[in-house]
Amino acid sequence: LSALKQLESNLTNTGSAIGPMMHNHFRRAEERKKLQEQYDEQIAELETVVGCLEAQVKAAKEKNKIVQKEANNSHENTQKLKTAYR
């Protein structure tokens, strides 16, 4: 009889300990979910910024090509003028 009472006491103590443990588990799960949502938002913002920067780099490269062509043309014209005036 004593062993049964001890077993019942152990089960009661275990049962009463499970409630707070589960509450803590669910609270941590909610915290992880919130952190994941914040992380996802930050990633989305960074992807937007990266996309804008990539577009700026592409535009700068295209502008650089145009400027380089103009510089080459100017150099060729200068060489032609030098040759013509010799």
PDB file of N, CA, C and O in Angstrom:
ATOM      1  N   LEU A   1       0.834  -1.201   0.000  1.00  0.00           N
ATOM      2  CA  LEU A   1       0.000   0.000   0.000  1.00  0.00           C
ATOM      3  C   LEU A   1       0.879   1.266   0.000  1.00  0.00           C
ATOM      4  O   LEU A   1       0.580   2.258  -0.663  1.00  0.00           O
ATOM      5  N   SER A   2       1.944   1.187   0.752  1.00  0.00           N
ATOM      6  CA  SER A   2       2.868   2.316   0.816  1.00  0.00           C
ATOM      7  C   SER A   2       3.492   2.581  -0.553  1.00  0.00           C
ATOM      8  O   SER A   2       3.662   3.731  -0.959  1.00  0.00           O
ATOM      9  N   ALA A   3       3.830   1.503  -1.254  1.00  0.00           N
ATOM     10  CA  ALA A   3       4.428   1.646  -2.585  1.00  0.00           C
ATOM     11  C   ALA A   3       3.443   2.277  -3.553  1.00  0.00           C
ATOM     12  O   ALA A   3       3.833   3.101  -4.380  1.00  0.00           O
ATOM     13  N   LEU A   4       2.174   1.905  -3.464  1.00  0.00           N
ATOM     14  CA  LEU A   4       1.152   2.499  -4.330  1.00  0.00           C
ATOM     15  C   LEU A   4       0.988   3.990  -4.044  1.00  0.00           C
ATOM     16  O   LEU A   4       0.857   4.796  -4.966  1.00  0.00           O
ATOM     17  N   LYS A   5       0.996   4.348  -2.766  1.00  0.00           N
ATOM     18  CA  LYS A   5       0.877   5.762  -2.408  1.00  0.00           C
ATOM     19  C   LYS A   5       2.082   6.553  -2.932  1.00  0.00           C
ATOM     20  O   LYS A   5       1.939   7.680  -3.407  1.00  0.00           O
ATOM     21  N   GLN A   6       3.259   5.948  -2.839  1.00  0.00           N
ATOM     22  CA  GLN A   6       4.466   6.615  -3.342  1.00  0.00           C
ATOM     23  C   GLN A   6       4.387   6.792  -4.857  1.00  0.00           C
ATOM     24  O   GLN A   6       4.745   7.843  -5.387  1.00  0.00           O
ATOM     25  N   LEU A   7       3.911   5.745  -5.550  1.00  0.00           N
ATOM     26  CA  LEU A   7       3.755   5.813  -7.006  1.00  0.00           C
ATOM     27  C   LEU A   7       2.749   6.893  -7.376  1.00  0.00           C
ATOM     28  O   LEU A   7       2.978   7.667  -8.305  1.00  0.00           O
ATOM     29  N   GLU A   8       1.626   6.946  -6.645  1.00  0.00           N
ATOM     30  CA  GLU A   8       0.615   7.969  -6.899  1.00  0.00           C
ATOM     31  C   GLU A   8       1.200   9.361  -6.660  1.00  0.00           C
ATOM     32  O   GLU A   8       0.942  10.286  -7.430  1.00  0.00           O
ATOM     33  N   SER A   9       1.974   9.505  -5.611  1.00  0.00           N
ATOM     34  CA  SER A   9       2.602  10.787  -5.303  1.00  0.00           C
ATOM     35  C   SER A   9       3.567  11.192  -6.412  1.00  0.00           C
ATOM     36  O   SER A   9       3.598  12.349  -6.830  1.00  0.00           O
ATOM     37  N   ASN A  10       4.353  10.229  -6.883  1.00  0.00           N
ATOM     38  CA  ASN A  10       5.298  10.510  -7.968  1.00  0.00           C
ATOM     39  C   ASN A  10       4.572  10.937  -9.235  1.00  0.00           C
ATOM     40  O   ASN A  10       4.987  11.884  -9.902  1.00  0.00           O
ATOM     41  N   LEU A  11       3.487  10.239  -9.569  1.00  0.00           N
ATOM     42  CA  LEU A  11       2.714  10.589 -10.767  1.00  0.00           C
ATOM     43  C   LEU A  11       2.098  11.977 -10.632  1.00  0.00           C
ATOM     44  O   LEU A  11       2.075  12.747 -11.593  1.00  0.00           O
ATOM     45  N   THR A  12       1.603  12.292  -9.445  1.00  0.00           N
ATOM     46  CA  THR A  12       1.006  13.611  -9.220  1.00  0.00           C
ATOM     47  C   THR A  12       2.067  14.697  -9.367  1.00  0.00           C
ATOM     48  O   THR A  12       1.833  15.728  -9.999  1.00  0.00           O
ATOM     49  N   ASN A  13       3.234  14.453  -8.775  1.00  0.00           N
ATOM     50  CA  ASN A  13       4.316  15.439  -8.880  1.00  0.00           C
ATOM     51  C   ASN A  13       4.771  15.601 -10.327  1.00  0.00           C
ATOM     52  O   ASN A  13       5.024  16.717 -10.782  1.00  0.00           O
ATOM     53  N   THR A  14       4.874  14.487 -11.046  1.00  0.00           N
ATOM     54  CA  THR A  14       5.275  14.542 -12.450  1.00  0.00           C
ATOM     55  C   THR A  14       4.234  15.292 -13.265  1.00  0.00           C
ATOM     56  O   THR A  14       4.570  16.129 -14.104  1.00  0.00           O
ATOM     57  N   GLY A  15       2.954  14.982 -13.007  1.00  0.00           N
ATOM     58  CA  GLY A  15       1.874  15.657 -13.727  1.00  0.00           C
ATOM     59  C   GLY A  15       1.859  17.143 -13.470  1.00  0.00           C
ATOM     60  O   GLY A  15       1.646  17.933 -14.390  1.00  0.00           O
ATOM     61  N   SER A  16       2.083  17.532 -12.232  1.00  0.00           N
ATOM     62  CA  SER A  16       2.071  18.963 -11.924  1.00  0.00           C
ATOM     63  C   SER A  16       3.306  19.661 -12.488  1.00  0.00           C
ATOM     64  O   SER A  16       3.278  20.869 -12.721  1.00  0.00           O
ATOM     65  N   ALA A  17       4.383  18.921 -12.710  1.00  0.00           N
ATOM     66  CA  ALA A  17       5.592  19.513 -13.291  1.00  0.00           C
ATOM     67  C   ALA A  17       5.478  19.649 -14.802  1.00  0.00           C
ATOM     68  O   ALA A  17       6.139  20.499 -15.397  1.00  0.00           O
ATOM     69  N   ILE A  18       4.647  18.823 -15.428  1.00  0.00           N
ATOM     70  CA  ILE A  18       4.511  18.850 -16.890  1.00  0.00           C
ATOM     71  C   ILE A  18       3.861  20.148 -17.358  1.00  0.00           C
ATOM     72  O   ILE A  18       4.260  20.705 -18.381  1.00  0.00           O
ATOM     73  N   GLY A  19       2.866  20.635 -16.620  1.00  0.00           N
ATOM     74  CA  GLY A  19       2.163  21.863 -17.010  1.00  0.00           C
ATOM     75  C   GLY A  19       3.107  23.032 -17.227  1.00  0.00           C
ATOM     76  O   GLY A  19       3.109  23.616 -18.311  1.00  0.00           O
ATOM     77  N   PRO A  20       3.912  23.394 -16.229  1.00  0.00           N
ATOM     78  CA  PRO A  20       4.853  24.509 -16.429  1.00  0.00           C
ATOM     79  C   PRO A  20       5.882  24.228 -17.521  1.00  0.00           C
ATOM     80  O   PRO A  20       6.289  25.139 -18.242  1.00  0.00           O
ATOM     81  N   MET A  21       6.300  22.975 -17.643  1.00  0.00           N
ATOM     82  CA  MET A  21       7.264  22.642 -18.696  1.00  0.00           C
ATOM     83  C   MET A  21       6.653  22.867 -20.067  1.00  0.00           C
ATOM     84  O   MET A  21       7.305  23.410 -20.959  1.00  0.00           O
ATOM     85  N   MET A  22       5.396  22.450 -20.241  1.00  0.00           N
ATOM     86  CA  MET A  22       4.729  22.633 -21.530  1.00  0.00           C
ATOM     87  C   MET A  22       4.504  24.120 -21.802  1.00  0.00           C
ATOM     88  O   MET A  22       4.671  24.590 -22.927  1.00  0.00           O
ATOM     89  N   HIS A  23       4.121  24.855 -20.751  1.00  0.00           N
ATOM     90  CA  HIS A  23       3.930  26.297 -20.917  1.00  0.00           C
ATOM     91  C   HIS A  23       5.240  26.936 -21.371  1.00  0.00           C
ATOM     92  O   HIS A  23       5.247  27.761 -22.285  1.00  0.00           O
ATOM     93  N   ASN A  24       6.335  26.561 -20.739  1.00  0.00           N
ATOM     94  CA  ASN A  24       7.645  27.097 -21.106  1.00  0.00           C
ATOM     95  C   ASN A  24       7.999  26.711 -22.540  1.00  0.00           C
ATOM     96  O   ASN A  24       8.537  27.524 -23.291  1.00  0.00           O
ATOM     97  N   HIS A  25       7.696  25.475 -22.915  1.00  0.00           N
ATOM     98  CA  HIS A  25       7.971  25.000 -24.277  1.00  0.00           C
ATOM     99  C   HIS A  25       7.202  25.837 -25.300  1.00  0.00           C
ATOM    100  O   HIS A  25       7.767  26.274 -26.303  1.00  0.00           O
ATOM    101  N   PHE A  26       5.905  26.059 -25.040  1.00  0.00           N
ATOM    102  CA  PHE A  26       5.093  26.831 -25.982  1.00  0.00           C
ATOM    103  C   PHE A  26       5.533  28.295 -26.020  1.00  0.00           C
ATOM    104  O   PHE A  26       5.508  28.919 -27.080  1.00  0.00           O
ATOM    105  N   ARG A  27       5.935  28.848 -24.871  1.00  0.00           N
ATOM    106  CA  ARG A  27       6.410  30.229 -24.835  1.00  0.00           C
ATOM    107  C   ARG A  27       7.680  30.367 -25.676  1.00  0.00           C
ATOM    108  O   ARG A  27       7.827  31.326 -26.434  1.00  0.00           O
ATOM    109  N   ARG A  28       8.589  29.413 -25.540  1.00  0.00           N
ATOM    110  CA  ARG A  28       9.821  29.466 -26.337  1.00  0.00           C
ATOM    111  C   ARG A  28       9.516  29.272 -27.822  1.00  0.00           C
ATOM    112  O   ARG A  28      10.166  29.880 -28.673  1.00  0.00           O
ATOM    113  N   ALA A  29       8.531  28.428 -28.136  1.00  0.00           N
ATOM    114  CA  ALA A  29       8.147  28.237 -29.540  1.00  0.00           C
ATOM    115  C   ALA A  29       7.602  29.541 -30.119  1.00  0.00           C
ATOM    116  O   ALA A  29       7.903  29.882 -31.263  1.00  0.00           O
ATOM    117  N   GLU A  30       6.811  30.265 -29.347  1.00  0.00           N
ATOM    118  CA  GLU A  30       6.286  31.557 -29.808  1.00  0.00           C
ATOM    119  C   GLU A  30       7.421  32.560 -30.012  1.00  0.00           C
ATOM    120  O   GLU A  30       7.428  33.314 -30.985  1.00  0.00           O
ATOM    121  N   GLU A  31       8.378  32.559 -29.088  1.00  0.00           N
ATOM    122  CA  GLU A  31       9.522  33.462 -29.229  1.00  0.00           C
ATOM    123  C   GLU A  31      10.318  33.133 -30.489  1.00  0.00           C
ATOM    124  O   GLU A  31      10.740  34.032 -31.216  1.00  0.00           O
ATOM    125  N   ARG A  32      10.522  31.833 -30.742  1.00  0.00           N
ATOM    126  CA  ARG A  32      11.243  31.429 -31.958  1.00  0.00           C
ATOM    127  C   ARG A  32      10.481  31.854 -33.207  1.00  0.00           C
ATOM    128  O   ARG A  32      11.075  32.296 -34.190  1.00  0.00           O
ATOM    129  N   LYS A  33       9.164  31.714 -33.156  1.00  0.00           N
ATOM    130  CA  LYS A  33       8.339  32.108 -34.302  1.00  0.00           C
ATOM    131  C   LYS A  33       8.470  33.614 -34.562  1.00  0.00           C
ATOM    132  O   LYS A  33       8.611  34.038 -35.709  1.00  0.00           O
ATOM    133  N   LYS A  34       8.423  34.413 -33.501  1.00  0.00           N
ATOM    134  CA  LYS A  34       8.564  35.864 -33.660  1.00  0.00           C
ATOM    135  C   LYS A  34       9.941  36.219 -34.215  1.00  0.00           C
ATOM    136  O   LYS A  34      10.065  37.065 -35.100  1.00  0.00           O
ATOM    137  N   LEU A  35      10.972  35.562 -33.682  1.00  0.00           N
ATOM    138  CA  LEU A  35      12.324  35.818 -34.180  1.00  0.00           C
ATOM    139  C   LEU A  35      12.455  35.429 -35.651  1.00  0.00           C
ATOM    140  O   LEU A  35      13.102  36.132 -36.427  1.00  0.00           O
ATOM    141  N   GLN A  36      11.843  34.311 -36.030  1.00  0.00           N
ATOM    142  CA  GLN A  36      11.894  33.875 -37.430  1.00  0.00           C
ATOM    143  C   GLN A  36      11.193  34.884 -38.332  1.00  0.00           C
ATOM    144  O   GLN A  36      11.666  35.173 -39.430  1.00  0.00           O
ATOM    145  N   GLU A  37      10.057  35.422 -37.866  1.00  0.00           N
ATOM    146  CA  GLU A  37       9.342  36.428 -38.649  1.00  0.00           C
ATOM    147  C   GLU A  37      10.190  37.693 -38.809  1.00  0.00           C
ATOM    148  O   GLU A  37      10.250  38.272 -39.893  1.00  0.00           O
ATOM    149  N   GLN A  38      10.846  38.119 -37.719  1.00  0.00           N
ATOM    150  CA  GLN A  38      11.723  39.291 -37.808  1.00  0.00           C
ATOM    151  C   GLN A  38      12.871  39.023 -38.774  1.00  0.00           C
ATOM    152  O   GLN A  38      13.226  39.877 -39.587  1.00  0.00           O
ATOM    153  N   TYR A  39      13.439  37.840 -38.675  1.00  0.00           N
ATOM    154  CA  TYR A  39      14.539  37.448 -39.563  1.00  0.00           C
ATOM    155  C   TYR A  39      14.072  37.484 -41.017  1.00  0.00           C
ATOM    156  O   TYR A  39      14.766  38.019 -41.882  1.00  0.00           O
ATOM    157  N   ASP A  40      12.895  36.914 -41.285  1.00  0.00           N
ATOM    158  CA  ASP A  40      12.364  36.890 -42.651  1.00  0.00           C
ATOM    159  C   ASP A  40      12.143  38.307 -43.182  1.00  0.00           C
ATOM    160  O   ASP A  40      12.425  38.591 -44.346  1.00  0.00           O
ATOM    161  N   GLU A  41      11.634  39.197 -42.317  1.00  0.00           N
ATOM    162  CA  GLU A  41      11.428  40.589 -42.733  1.00  0.00           C
ATOM    163  C   GLU A  41      12.759  41.261 -43.064  1.00  0.00           C
ATOM    164  O   GLU A  41      12.874  41.978 -44.057  1.00  0.00           O
ATOM    165  N   GLN A  42      13.755  41.022 -42.225  1.00  0.00           N
ATOM    166  CA  GLN A  42      15.070  41.619 -42.470  1.00  0.00           C
ATOM    167  C   GLN A  42      15.677  41.086 -43.762  1.00  0.00           C
ATOM    168  O   GLN A  42      16.284  41.841 -44.521  1.00  0.00           O
ATOM    169  N   ILE A  43      15.520  39.803 -44.012  1.00  0.00           N
ATOM    170  CA  ILE A  43      16.033  39.206 -45.251  1.00  0.00           C
ATOM    171  C   ILE A  43      15.339  39.841 -46.455  1.00  0.00           C
ATOM    172  O   ILE A  43      15.990  40.171 -47.446  1.00  0.00           O
ATOM    173  N   ALA A  44      14.024  40.012 -46.369  1.00  0.00           N
ATOM    174  CA  ALA A  44      13.284  40.621 -47.479  1.00  0.00           C
ATOM    175  C   ALA A  44      13.773  42.046 -47.732  1.00  0.00           C
ATOM    176  O   ALA A  44      13.944  42.452 -48.881  1.00  0.00           O
ATOM    177  N   GLU A  45      13.999  42.805 -46.655  1.00  0.00           N
ATOM    178  CA  GLU A  45      14.501  44.174 -46.810  1.00  0.00           C
ATOM    179  C   GLU A  45      15.890  44.172 -47.453  1.00  0.00           C
ATOM    180  O   GLU A  45      16.175  44.972 -48.344  1.00  0.00           O
ATOM    181  N   LEU A  46      16.740  43.269 -46.991  1.00  0.00           N
ATOM    182  CA  LEU A  46      18.091  43.192 -47.556  1.00  0.00           C
ATOM    183  C   LEU A  46      18.059  42.785 -49.022  1.00  0.00           C
ATOM    184  O   LEU A  46      18.832  43.303 -49.828  1.00  0.00           O
ATOM    185  N   GLU A  47      17.173  41.861 -49.371  1.00  0.00           N
ATOM    186  CA  GLU A  47      17.058  41.447 -50.772  1.00  0.00           C
ATOM    187  C   GLU A  47      16.620  42.618 -51.639  1.00  0.00           C
ATOM    188  O   GLU A  47      17.081  42.762 -52.771  1.00  0.00           O
ATOM    189  N   THR A  48      15.729  43.457 -51.111  1.00  0.00           N
ATOM    190  CA  THR A  48      15.287  44.644 -51.845  1.00  0.00           C
ATOM    191  C   THR A  48      16.455  45.608 -52.049  1.00  0.00           C
ATOM    192  O   THR A  48      16.655  46.133 -53.144  1.00  0.00           O
ATOM    193  N   VAL A  49      17.216  45.830 -50.988  1.00  0.00           N
ATOM    194  CA  VAL A  49      18.370  46.732 -51.077  1.00  0.00           C
ATOM    195  C   VAL A  49      19.396  46.180 -52.061  1.00  0.00           C
ATOM    196  O   VAL A  49      19.945  46.925 -52.873  1.00  0.00           O
ATOM    197  N   VAL A  50      19.654  44.881 -51.989  1.00  0.00           N
ATOM    198  CA  VAL A  50      20.618  44.257 -52.903  1.00  0.00           C
ATOM    199  C   VAL A  50      20.139  44.408 -54.344  1.00  0.00           C
ATOM    200  O   VAL A  50      20.935  44.695 -55.238  1.00  0.00           O
ATOM    201  N   GLY A  51      18.848  44.217 -54.568  1.00  0.00           N
ATOM    202  CA  GLY A  51      18.301  44.388 -55.914  1.00  0.00           C
ATOM    203  C   GLY A  51      18.509  45.803 -56.433  1.00  0.00           C
ATOM    204  O   GLY A  51      18.870  45.997 -57.594  1.00  0.00           O
ATOM    205  N   CYS A  52      18.282  46.793 -55.572  1.00  0.00           N
ATOM    206  CA  CYS A  52      18.506  48.192 -55.970  1.00  0.00           C
ATOM    207  C   CYS A  52      19.977  48.439 -56.285  1.00  0.00           C
ATOM    208  O   CYS A  52      20.309  49.101 -57.269  1.00  0.00           O
ATOM    209  N   LEU A  53      20.852  47.902 -55.443  1.00  0.00           N
ATOM    210  CA  LEU A  53      22.287  48.083 -55.677  1.00  0.00           C
ATOM    211  C   LEU A  53      22.727  47.407 -56.968  1.00  0.00           C
ATOM    212  O   LEU A  53      23.542  47.954 -57.711  1.00  0.00           O
ATOM    213  N   GLU A  54      22.196  46.228 -57.235  1.00  0.00           N
ATOM    214  CA  GLU A  54      22.540  45.540 -58.485  1.00  0.00           C
ATOM    215  C   GLU A  54      22.102  46.363 -59.687  1.00  0.00           C
ATOM    216  O   GLU A  54      22.821  46.450 -60.682  1.00  0.00           O
ATOM    217  N   ALA A  55      20.913  46.973 -59.594  1.00  0.00           N
ATOM    218  CA  ALA A  55      20.429  47.817 -60.692  1.00  0.00           C
ATOM    219  C   ALA A  55      21.336  49.034 -60.871  1.00  0.00           C
ATOM    220  O   ALA A  55      21.621  49.437 -61.999  1.00  0.00           O
ATOM    221  N   GLN A  56      21.787  49.617 -59.763  1.00  0.00           N
ATOM    222  CA  GLN A  56      22.689  50.767 -59.848  1.00  0.00           C
ATOM    223  C   GLN A  56      24.027  50.371 -60.467  1.00  0.00           C
ATOM    224  O   GLN A  56      24.589  51.111 -61.275  1.00  0.00           O
ATOM    225  N   VAL A  57      24.529  49.205 -60.085  1.00  0.00           N
ATOM    226  CA  VAL A  57      25.798  48.731 -60.654  1.00  0.00           C
ATOM    227  C   VAL A  57      25.651  48.507 -62.151  1.00  0.00           C
ATOM    228  O   VAL A  57      26.529  48.879 -62.929  1.00  0.00           O
ATOM    229  N   LYS A  58      24.537  47.897 -62.552  1.00  0.00           N
ATOM    230  CA  LYS A  58      24.306  47.643 -63.975  1.00  0.00           C
ATOM    231  C   LYS A  58      24.248  48.962 -64.746  1.00  0.00           C
ATOM    232  O   LYS A  58      24.847  49.089 -65.814  1.00  0.00           O
ATOM    233  N   ALA A  59      23.527  49.935 -64.203  1.00  0.00           N
ATOM    234  CA  ALA A  59      23.421  51.240 -64.865  1.00  0.00           C
ATOM    235  C   ALA A  59      24.787  51.919 -64.938  1.00  0.00           C
ATOM    236  O   ALA A  59      25.125  52.530 -65.951  1.00  0.00           O
ATOM    237  N   ALA A  60      25.563  51.813 -63.875  1.00  0.00           N
ATOM    238  CA  ALA A  60      26.895  52.429 -63.866  1.00  0.00           C
ATOM    239  C   ALA A  60      27.808  51.768 -64.890  1.00  0.00           C
ATOM    240  O   ALA A  60      28.588  52.449 -65.555  1.00  0.00           O
ATOM    241  N   LYS A  61      27.717  50.451 -65.023  1.00  0.00           N
ATOM    242  CA  LYS A  61      28.542  49.747 -66.017  1.00  0.00           C
ATOM    243  C   LYS A  61      28.164  50.173 -67.430  1.00  0.00           C
ATOM    244  O   LYS A  61      29.032  50.387 -68.276  1.00  0.00           O
ATOM    245  N   GLU A  62      26.859  50.293 -67.680  1.00  0.00           N
ATOM    246  CA  GLU A  62      26.411  50.724 -69.005  1.00  0.00           C
ATOM    247  C   GLU A  62      26.879  52.151 -69.292  1.00  0.00           C
ATOM    248  O   GLU A  62      27.328  52.458 -70.397  1.00  0.00           O
ATOM    249  N   LYS A  63      26.770  53.016 -68.287  1.00  0.00           N
ATOM    250  CA  LYS A  63      27.226  54.397 -68.462  1.00  0.00           C
ATOM    251  C   LYS A  63      28.733  54.423 -68.693  1.00  0.00           C
ATOM    252  O   LYS A  63      29.227  55.202 -69.509  1.00  0.00           O
ATOM    253  N   ASN A  64      29.453  53.580 -67.982  1.00  0.00           N
ATOM    254  CA  ASN A  64      30.901  53.508 -68.148  1.00  0.00           C
ATOM    255  C   ASN A  64      31.267  53.091 -69.571  1.00  0.00           C
ATOM    256  O   ASN A  64      32.216  53.622 -70.149  1.00  0.00           O
ATOM    257  N   LYS A  65      30.515  52.138 -70.141  1.00  0.00           N
ATOM    258  CA  LYS A  65      30.775  51.716 -71.524  1.00  0.00           C
ATOM    259  C   LYS A  65      30.594  52.886 -72.482  1.00  0.00           C
ATOM    260  O   LYS A  65      31.401  53.095 -73.388  1.00  0.00           O
ATOM    261  N   ILE A  66      29.524  53.643 -72.270  1.00  0.00           N
ATOM    262  CA  ILE A  66      29.251  54.792 -73.142  1.00  0.00           C
ATOM    263  C   ILE A  66      30.364  55.832 -73.016  1.00  0.00           C
ATOM    264  O   ILE A  66      30.860  56.347 -74.018  1.00  0.00           O
ATOM    265  N   VAL A  67      30.747  56.131 -71.786  1.00  0.00           N
ATOM    266  CA  VAL A  67      31.808  57.116 -71.558  1.00  0.00           C
ATOM    267  C   VAL A  67      33.117  56.631 -72.164  1.00  0.00           C
ATOM    268  O   VAL A  67      33.865  57.422 -72.739  1.00  0.00           O
ATOM    269  N   GLN A  68      33.400  55.337 -72.040  1.00  0.00           N
ATOM    270  CA  GLN A  68      34.635  54.787 -72.603  1.00  0.00           C
ATOM    271  C   GLN A  68      34.632  54.903 -74.123  1.00  0.00           C
ATOM    272  O   GLN A  68      35.652  55.236 -74.727  1.00  0.00           O
ATOM    273  N   LYS A  69      33.471  54.625 -74.748  1.00  0.00           N
ATOM    274  CA  LYS A  69      33.373  54.771 -76.206  1.00  0.00           C
ATOM    275  C   LYS A  69      33.595  56.220 -76.616  1.00  0.00           C
ATOM    276  O   LYS A  69      34.292  56.499 -77.592  1.00  0.00           O
ATOM    277  N   GLU A  70      32.994  57.143 -75.860  1.00  0.00           N
ATOM    278  CA  GLU A  70      33.175  58.562 -76.167  1.00  0.00           C
ATOM    279  C   GLU A  70      34.637  58.968 -76.011  1.00  0.00           C
ATOM    280  O   GLU A  70      35.164  59.738 -76.815  1.00  0.00           O
ATOM    281  N   ALA A  71      35.283  58.452 -74.982  1.00  0.00           N
ATOM    282  CA  ALA A  71      36.703  58.768 -74.778  1.00  0.00           C
ATOM    283  C   ALA A  71      37.541  58.203 -75.917  1.00  0.00           C
ATOM    284  O   ALA A  71      38.456  58.866 -76.405  1.00  0.00           O
ATOM    285  N   ASN A  72      37.232  56.984 -76.341  1.00  0.00           N
ATOM    286  CA  ASN A  72      37.963  56.379 -77.465  1.00  0.00           C
ATOM    287  C   ASN A  72      37.756  57.187 -78.742  1.00  0.00           C
ATOM    288  O   ASN A  72      38.706  57.447 -79.480  1.00  0.00           O
ATOM    289  N   ASN A  73      36.508  57.582 -78.999  1.00  0.00           N
ATOM    290  CA  ASN A  73      36.215  58.392 -80.189  1.00  0.00           C
ATOM    291  C   ASN A  73      36.956  59.726 -80.133  1.00  0.00           C
ATOM    292  O   ASN A  73      37.506  60.185 -81.135  1.00  0.00           O
ATOM    293  N   SER A  74      36.963  60.337 -78.962  1.00  0.00           N
ATOM    294  CA  SER A  74      37.663  61.610 -78.809  1.00  0.00           C
ATOM    295  C   SER A  74      39.154  61.439 -79.063  1.00  0.00           C
ATOM    296  O   SER A  74      39.780  62.269 -79.723  1.00  0.00           O
ATOM    297  N   HIS A  75      39.713  60.366 -78.538  1.00  0.00           N
ATOM    298  CA  HIS A  75      41.138  60.100 -78.747  1.00  0.00           C
ATOM    299  C   HIS A  75      41.431  59.879 -80.235  1.00  0.00           C
ATOM    300  O   HIS A  75      42.411  60.402 -80.765  1.00  0.00           O
ATOM    301  N   GLU A  76      40.571  59.098 -80.903  1.00  0.00           N
ATOM    302  CA  GLU A  76      40.759  58.855 -82.341  1.00  0.00           C
ATOM    303  C   GLU A  76      40.668  60.160 -83.121  1.00  0.00           C
ATOM    304  O   GLU A  76      41.467  60.408 -84.024  1.00  0.00           O
ATOM    305  N   ASN A  77      39.693  60.988 -82.771  1.00  0.00           N
ATOM    306  CA  ASN A  77      39.549  62.275 -83.462  1.00  0.00           C
ATOM    307  C   ASN A  77      40.763  63.162 -83.227  1.00  0.00           C
ATOM    308  O   ASN A  77      41.219  63.852 -84.139  1.00  0.00           O
ATOM    309  N   THR A  78      41.282  63.143 -82.015  1.00  0.00           N
ATOM    310  CA  THR A  78      42.486  63.926 -81.721  1.00  0.00           C
ATOM    311  C   THR A  78      43.655  63.435 -82.562  1.00  0.00           C
ATOM    312  O   THR A  78      44.411  64.238 -83.109  1.00  0.00           O
ATOM    313  N   GLN A  79      43.806  62.114 -82.666  1.00  0.00           N
ATOM    314  CA  GLN A  79      44.895  61.547 -83.466  1.00  0.00           C
ATOM    315  C   GLN A  79      44.733  61.920 -84.940  1.00  0.00           C
ATOM    316  O   GLN A  79      45.714  62.235 -85.613  1.00  0.00           O
ATOM    317  N   LYS A  80      43.498  61.884 -85.438  1.00  0.00           N
ATOM    318  CA  LYS A  80      43.241  62.252 -86.834  1.00  0.00           C
ATOM    319  C   LYS A  80      43.593  63.720 -87.076  1.00  0.00           C
ATOM    320  O   LYS A  80      44.194  64.063 -88.094  1.00  0.00           O
ATOM    321  N   LEU A  81      43.214  64.583 -86.131  1.00  0.00           N
ATOM    322  CA  LEU A  81      43.540  66.005 -86.281  1.00  0.00           C
ATOM    323  C   LEU A  81      45.045  66.233 -86.257  1.00  0.00           C
ATOM    324  O   LEU A  81      45.571  67.032 -87.031  1.00  0.00           O
ATOM    325  N   LYS A  82      45.734  65.529 -85.368  1.00  0.00           N
ATOM    326  CA  LYS A  82      47.193  65.668 -85.313  1.00  0.00           C
ATOM    327  C   LYS A  82      47.815  65.238 -86.635  1.00  0.00           C
ATOM    328  O   LYS A  82      48.726  65.891 -87.145  1.00  0.00           O
ATOM    329  N   THR A  83      47.317  64.134 -87.185  1.00  0.00           N
ATOM    330  CA  THR A  83      47.835  63.636 -88.461  1.00  0.00           C
ATOM    331  C   THR A  83      47.521  64.626 -89.578  1.00  0.00           C
ATOM    332  O   THR A  83      48.362  64.874 -90.443  1.00  0.00           O
ATOM    333  N   ALA A  84      46.333  65.184 -89.564  1.00  0.00           N
ATOM    334  CA  ALA A  84      45.923  66.121 -90.616  1.00  0.00           C
ATOM    335  C   ALA A  84      46.749  67.402 -90.573  1.00  0.00           C
ATOM    336  O   ALA A  84      47.019  67.977 -91.627  1.00  0.00           O
ATOM    337  N   TYR A  85      47.151  67.862 -89.421  1.00  0.00           N
ATOM    338  CA  TYR A  85      47.912  69.111 -89.309  1.00  0.00           C
ATOM    339  C   TYR A  85      49.407  68.921 -89.448  1.00  0.00           C
ATOM    340  O   TYR A  85      50.146  69.900 -89.345  1.00  0.00           O
ATOM    341  N   ARG A  86      49.879  67.741 -89.671  1.00  0.00           N
ATOM    342  CA  ARG A  86      51.325  67.524 -89.848  1.00  0.00           C
ATOM    343  C   ARG A  86      51.747  67.796 -91.244  1.00  0.00           C
ATOM    344  O   ARG A  86      52.926  67.664 -91.570  1.00  0.00           O
TER     345      ARG A  86
END
